[in-house]
Amino acid sequence: MTDQPRPWVSISSGKLTAEIDPRGAQLSALRDGDAGDLLWNGDPNVWAGRAPLLFPIVGVLAGGVYRLGSKTYPLSRHGFARDRIFTLQNLSSSAAVLSLHADESTLSVYPFQFELDVRYELLGATLEVTTAIRNLGAADMPASFGYHPGFRWPLPYAQQRSSHFIEFAADEPAPVRRIDAAGLLTPVRHPTPIANRRLNLADALFQEDVLIFDQLKSRSVSYGGSAGPRLRIDFSDAAYLGVWTKPGANFICIEPWHGITDPEGFSSDFMEKPGVQVLTPGECFFAKMDITLLES
């Protein structure tokens, strides 16, 4: 894996422009031509990520390893895809497809032949992100996947940070989950901080790290200030949603997940990991997220 920087891939529509870093196929800029940057800038002194793709795990593994049959393998937080160089497969003025395949280094920690394709397409005021995970091997393949976009908080529409909120499409009365200091899911369920479908954003919500919604009814949320344009994030097929920031930072991550961090004390086979997708030989799993700029 080379450490040399590579040019970002640019796409545009009449309303938005986007740039994708081949390292991790990471959305690295999303701009409204009238107002500027909608995505976090990746300041390494705060959080170097922008919108990483999480594969083949979401979160962390108990003890930093997973068991597969009689063998164990190490994987770091959120897996390796976010650090790998993807190949640009197709590019047009408004769409790009980037791909990652198994190689010697991935096989040493994840012994599966996979193909991970990510398509970014701008259609007016919407960025569509579609991910396809294919099992190219001869054995069943366990995998999880997650989106992790970090948006500016506040957005560039002259609203105070304290006025920003996330509004869910449906009522969300179910309790939320938290992680411990090692990043593992605790068994305790906490009262939801959502009232009347709205999560009013404040640093105090994130003193104990991420908010995890694992009994989600909504298939979309909107995010923004009390006035001005907002963003809508659609995730029609995600089983989990994480909401996270570092207290005091100028970003908020709204993360649709197809997988979840290990529960405390988890020691079963990777095939039985909560949230894992088990793909048969030749099977393809799809994930989708849309980000739409909503005019005020």
Summary of the structure (lengths in Angstrom):
residues: 296
radius of gyration: 18.6
end to end distance: 44.2
largest distance: 56.7
contacts: 976
relative contact order: 0.19
helix: 7%
strand: 43%
